[in-house]
Amino acid sequence: MSGLTCAAWEVVYWALRLFWIAMLVYAVVSWIPALRGQWSLYIARIVEPVLTPIRRIIPPVGGLDLSFLVVIILIGYMLRLIPQFAYQSAYCFIQ
């Protein structure tokens, strides 16, 4: 039973890590317009549904989108906590 729990923690960890990478790619593409292409629309479809509700709470200030920073910090915090939760609940270790 604990193997399933450990696997579930690992899936959550890697999904968040991939989303964090997608956020960074989205940021780079927004800063360098020459990189934009059809593929960047797919990244936007992944990232924007998370950023939109945060933008309603924290609107852009002086052209700076703080929602991106909030989401990156929250994901980074969760990525640091997940191995602790996984170890405590399932006796597994995610690296």
C-alpha positions in Angstrom: 0.0 0.0 0.0 2.8 2.4 0.8 4.3 1.9 -2.7 1.2 3.4 -4.3 1.3 6.4 -1.9 5.0 6.9 -2.7 4.3 6.7 -6.4 1.5 9.2 -6.1 3.8 11.7 -4.3 6.4 11.2 -7.0 3.9 11.9 -9.7 2.8 15.1 -8.0 6.4 16.1 -7.5 7.4 15.6 -11.2 4.2 17.2 -12.5 4.9 20.3 -10.4 8.5 20.3 -11.6 7.5 20.1 -15.2 4.9 22.9 -14.7 7.7 25.0 -13.1 9.9 24.4 -16.2 6.9 25.4 -18.5 6.5 28.6 -16.5 10.2 29.5 -17.0 9.9 28.7 -20.8 6.8 30.9 -20.9 8.7 33.7 -19.2 11.6 33.5 -21.6 9.3 33.5 -24.6 7.5 36.5 -23.4 10.8 38.4 -23.0 12.2 37.3 -26.4 9.5 37.6 -29.1 11.8 36.0 -31.8 11.3 32.7 -30.0 7.6 32.7 -30.4 5.9 30.2 -32.6 3.0 27.7 -32.7 4.6 25.7 -29.8 4.5 28.8 -27.5 0.7 28.8 -27.8 0.6 25.3 -26.2 2.8 26.5 -23.3 0.4 29.4 -22.9 -2.6 27.0 -22.7 -0.8 25.2 -19.9 0.3 28.2 -17.9 -2.4 30.9 -18.4 -5.2 29.0 -16.5 -3.1 29.1 -13.4 -1.9 32.7 -13.8 -5.4 34.2 -14.6 -7.0 33.7 -11.2 -3.8 35.1 -9.5 -4.0 38.1 -11.7 -7.5 38.8 -10.5 -6.1 39.0 -6.9 -2.8 40.7 -7.7 -3.1 42.8 -10.9 0.0 43.8 -12.8 1.8 46.8 -11.3 3.5 49.2 -13.7 3.6 46.6 -16.4 5.1 44.0 -14.2 3.1 40.7 -13.8 3.5 39.7 -10.2 1.2 36.7 -10.6 4.1 34.8 -12.3 6.4 35.5 -9.4 3.8 34.3 -6.9 3.2 31.1 -8.8 6.9 30.3 -9.2 7.5 30.9 -5.5 4.6 28.7 -4.5 5.6 25.9 -6.7 9.2 26.1 -5.5 7.9 26.0 -1.9 5.8 22.9 -2.7 8.7 21.2 -4.4 10.7 21.6 -1.2 7.9 20.3 1.0 6.8 17.2 -1.0 9.8 15.1 -0.2 9.2 15.7 3.5 5.5 14.8 3.2 6.3 11.7 1.1 8.9 10.5 3.5 6.6 10.9 6.5 3.5 9.4 5.0 5.0 6.6 2.8 8.6 6.1 3.9 9.9 6.9 0.5 12.4 9.5 -0.7 12.0 11.7 -3.7 15.2 13.3 -5.0 
